[in-house]
Amino acid sequence: MEELDIHKAVYNAEDIQKILKLGKNKVYEFLDDVFKNTHYFKIIKIGRVYKIPKSSFDKWLCEDDIRRD
């Protein structure tokens, strides 16, 4: 697997898959749920392509880690 480019402005579904260590189908189900329902972080959907602003996703991920402590 390729490493993530930490200088990216947006993640794609494959990046989220690597970060969360989920399968492809689960990632798309999760992103669809976030886009339509939960709005945990910002998602830009262009057709069937998801683009996730890195700052929004990283903030959500870090906040989730803090809540678990």
N, C-alpha and C positions, 0 to 999 in steps of 0.2 A: 504494500500500500504506500501511496505517496504521502509525504508529510504536508500538513496544512501550511499555507502561506500566511504568516501572522500579519502581513501588511495589507491584506485584502480589506476592502470596505464592506463587502457583502459575502455571505456564505451562500452556497447552494445546498440542495438536498444531500448530496454526497458528503459534503463537509459536515453537516449535522449528523449524518449516519456515523461518521468516524468519531466525532466528539462524544456522542451519546452511546456508541457501541451497540447500535440497533440494526436490525435487518432493513433492507430496502422497503419492503411493504409497510413495516411498522413506522418507519420514518415518514413515509408519505401519508399514512393515516394520521400520525401525530401532527404533521404540518397542516393538513387539511382541517383538523379539529381546531388548532390554534387560529388558523385563518378565519374559520367560520364561527367559532364559538367562544373559546377561552381568551383569546387575545393576550396571552402571556407576554408576547413580544411581537414587534412589527414584522409583517410578512408582505412582500410585494409578489403578486401572482400575475404572470404574463402568460396567458394561455394555460398550459399545463406545467409551466416552469415556475418554481418557487425561488425567490431571492430574499434572503434574510439579512437585514442590516446587522453587521457584526456588533456594533455598539449595543443595540437593543437586545440581541440574543445573549451576549456576554454578560450584560447587566442582569438579565433574568437568571442565568446560570449561576452567577455569583450570589445573588440574593437567595436562591434556593439552597446553596451550600451554607449560607449564614443561618438560615432557618433550621437546618438540621443540627447545628452545633448546640 
